[in-house]
């Protein structure tokens, strides 16, 4: 194996890195990670200042991209990222310009530059960084070209958007030879070809055949390694064998690999050493003058390729038994959590945020879950294939049943392959075996928090494709935005109300598995279809009440309390509607609950926001003039309720297109009753389709002010939807957080 690796290293040197083939354009590279023994995690509370304990390394940051262009200008300003030495005092000064996709690197680079300027006696640095999307702005691009002209070092990473890659090449390539070093990490081939670290280049990048390609095929045949996993194994091997090559020949390749590892480390400490090492080795005016103390350039400190992380743990765990022993014996008792009865939520994290110490949004959700009495198991992967860590860390040793009760993917990416090279069948097999609710929450990537908040669309279209649509193919539900990017620093910030909602919904799904069926409460909701026009209790292509009765019979068999099931569906109709032909405004609907106005106003936090359109409660709909009326009938722990109408009879689409529109008080009272009075553990919307998902708000990526989000709030939402209407089912999935269950349309043939 060592001999094989030496051949690989020699081939890399001899071909000028031509070994890196056109796979770059199809997949992102999973880079080298040199794991140290269990690296200590930060022992701090979310409210205490960050310590300087090293939590470093990453690689899937370099995979976190995808194809395509377009996008919105970001409101951030590159000048906020410019670091100048306050007092050069005759020190040798060098300049670094960088372009990155992921904003978390900008805070680490800023901190690294400030550490150099404050701590080095003989050298200082100017650093300025650009987010890739910022180069769409003509003023930013001109400023970028001006910065590159007098730069000593250029660094680029994840430059995969074609038109932006061309802009970077246009600005950097003419000046490449005059710069002391050009370091490009995984990006488009034309960008990677600009690499220049001494004699090390990638000028021949893109050749169709290479020894590396053979290595990758061999690893896949041997152990089924994905592209990313195989590349990780390769790049972990290269640094170990480069030392056996002749010193002069290997020196610059070693420097590139070392620089790569520092970058993967991601922390300010790692990036400080990276910049000092590049300056000491290549920058004119610094190289050969012993201006950088050898002790100041420390070895990269990297996390294990995969593991279980917790912000208060003494280490990163590579064994679930060891983690559970620490958690159950030390951490849980300190929080008042009983490990024997507490639900457990599994969290999937992006390693780059841990490495760059940009994990505040993760810590916030962990704290919210634990404050609500839940245990957590937080896993990460060295690549973007999380199926291995899921199989390894979400099951207790020797158990075939998962330790977790629900799972929240916080990366926002597909389970296997991220945004660049998905393997949906593999993901589906992993999740089918896991058999737990799987939520994929969304961190803002292409927008700042402020931009998303002001947007009527909500999520950036590219992000919808990469971080909503692709996870949905795996089976993910509930694309709740939980973290945003602070425009000035690029650091991730938790969105407090979204984090609280995500924690509540994740726990509600977890408790559905743990709660005994006899104690579960289910709210079955029926509509009038077409909305505001058809009879109550109708849906497209569905015999609603016969189907409801069939569901009740099955629920009873499985131990649910459904009371006394009527003998026929007609009896259910009579008990709920009192009229088989009842319309939405029928006076005969059965009143299950009369909600006093005072109670409604106390329990519904957005009552005042409805008054602009509907006046003060109770309004004119779903009321007797004194109380809010909830129509339906309860059978044991099952409530069959009638969803109120849009409210704008004759013009139901007004809610979709009027910015100031809102649901009426009766609609708000209905969902308030389900959640806070009836206490539904889940709601089952019965048939295609109701009105909830079409209420005013953003298209995708709901805010706390969007009415679908406000109405469904924390209730798990199941939705029977006709199989022939995936477009509107998708709206229901994304806007009302529903897990859709398809039913077939009736067979049809020509008459006569």
Steps between C-alpha positions, in 0.01 A plus 500: 500500500784740589669428166173562319460832683857607409415433135189712536698785653767476231232506231348807656835680492606383157178602327455833671189365676347373179383214719210720602271413212181641364321350799538847647219619276269218600577469867668702768818373655494344843837613634765360725442487870767391741322399815658544837390303804173624642526874471358687800177682433417842636379471857283805517137596523330680211495812713867505596770651278680264267820354638815454296487120520562363151204351318629473149491326165245461230456369156137490404519878491681436175212287379225741596421637160317413190445590139326796356516871485255774561441621846447820684751764589596474862472813711832432672799724438852362433650803675364362825746214449807712432764474774791747500789507747441793732872560559734336246804651679740393227379140491501312169143522370324264259150500356252213469181508290251213524169395342279243673150363465433436869480802720626327816857514368503878494485533878784249546716679241432835665594363841815335360617828343439691823696241697797539263492878516477499877749225573774506235802726554641486149208444261148635458223434251217666313213261431183565301237242409212473256200271506453347157154651450635850572693492172172541311493861615705705247637731771613202710659336199701811412616524860595130489712550186675795662579292809639212295743733320714554809436170679782267603271201554163411348281229657181360346261228612177348367484715188253282312258748344609520136450872430662595831789261439562680171508833683757370748721361222472825304625698800764264639657314207678801341663574837571141603869499413573821690337374820704301750237227537159414359320235704172363367304235685223296332346715228429493126792356297585832336538655845699206639747529212616834644656326803861604554686399815867523406548243223172327581225571247186341363554614144396163353183468703225323306682210335260212460731225629698503820641279769268672746196400295625141510541527877142625537360216289701251705366633832143487370548140393662405831264655754231694314658834583324801355701752302536724803600215733756370253653844456522540876693174525731605219576842639555363850763271352693753291643716782637188670695385195619832360779495758654201319542697176811711427481820707523755218245317290250454780542833680242702310252211480537462877433871541183476295378197696586666831321819393200289405495339844522836675206618290304190589571574865316826459569650842675837544799313645529273197460784252755712687755221461402459135563868420827511695623181331420631151665834575813341649536264204394706196438871561765734362653702781417237760639173364853415617519778760390306808230756571249234607585297807479127436306454824221725369419261215326212674391172345139482377265367766215305346193323626433134424337440162168424668383513855251609765541861613347691786597856604540399864661160451863445606583354158369403160377142529558236235298236683129535583535287814762736642289802410185362664699406810617861537163649409285278721731494802632859501325741268135394524485496883654848513212625284230308684439268202402141574675288232253216554192700405628795296444512124816508289547724196778426254668802339710491182757782491728654239857455613625830359293697752657308788850550363463873443332543839194627319266260678285742699184399310571134580563572867179701519285210375679252726429726797132536405454124465672423828307776679184315393625173651640331191828318454700573184746304288686739266693335217717630217681347203831568331327509162144559396394137534326486836360149455802344672486721812121450516545122498790515744393761754119501510482139622616376841757223482338170408157653442302481176263772622620859476586684821350822360128576482523766228778644286567860392753556222647846565725504193205568271644256245401158370609218731746350251709718271378843604415733214752372245466122458201351678438130548130502584452120496776464760348777711152348476634158603673655803192697606266205441712289732511784754119533488480835680353840406765683297494880493741701287531854637657776292782741586510811282797475260441726201323773694568695813238492772392851406455410132287196579291693748414767242442257212145416392629182334680384812786267414741572214398284197837322490466414866147367442643263239801386700371503856127436468431305180793257520441403867131447416602224258658321797171536690581806710224721636467844660750742337504739796759777490681502833819699443602804302817671388591829663586726208799683647695206646355205311456307822199277543243624747206302638156637423350474847135447413588255220731300727225475761251384238743242359572365848128473580413330172796261519391399849134463401605252231725320749224475759261350245724195497532478878142575601263204531238484227214504748615843621558665163258766380434537128317786328350397165422811295256505209433774244254612238636439149534702287587743780205713607277341233454126550321309770673471837689172534593464135840467334635434152466133399432382856200353682581697813273363773522136391878544506491666844300210638751252354781694670312495832458122479873456438589740781283300739681180400830668580391604846381857449202627697240579233195466722203321345541488124171564313374206296495697174669802350157662471474498879834683521372755248185550706696544823752747353294691242136424580446538125658292224473798264633755750688799358768700674244749628247239615337576838469126573866411553561340838666739747765307693642793692400857579810709560447816707657808343720552805638146471558544126690824553713346775591188302547645149806729502431666161138607558581869459657438159165370368306810600618705199291281270234357733460746784504388864394146591265324461438642151228358274619144428497188721328690780162543661581862578632417845737201473724355231346174372703189423301259283549124521455197723726313741524120506717398795839657431417571136348833404344532154496874432383725219767740376355851468484668159745742343263774605493690172199325346494548125867604498698233690822577311511845657692343787776394261555834331415766758799596711283619786254208497470260792287208615191597695452456874303178456787339306751603766269379777470155336875431501536660844242251625681203343835587656421659834158373610443160338877436526548318170815292474457518122255632243392298197378721215268271312511533123583747226486773609447754775596862548777494762791468257374785282487762775711819455875482559828428325505239226769280660687552823227622731555774754316521830270758342386266220150371565548132407781495757296685762195280457659153503761617755629191686251233388640216285306515174401195292322563171315259270561639153394378158786335313423694183565839661866509608536874436247606763611216728846659488348829611341321794832334589701820494253759630304303762774249595290201398610144449290407199348156445382440144175334407419373152241665283207278389555300181319639198414374152300625203123479544277307261 
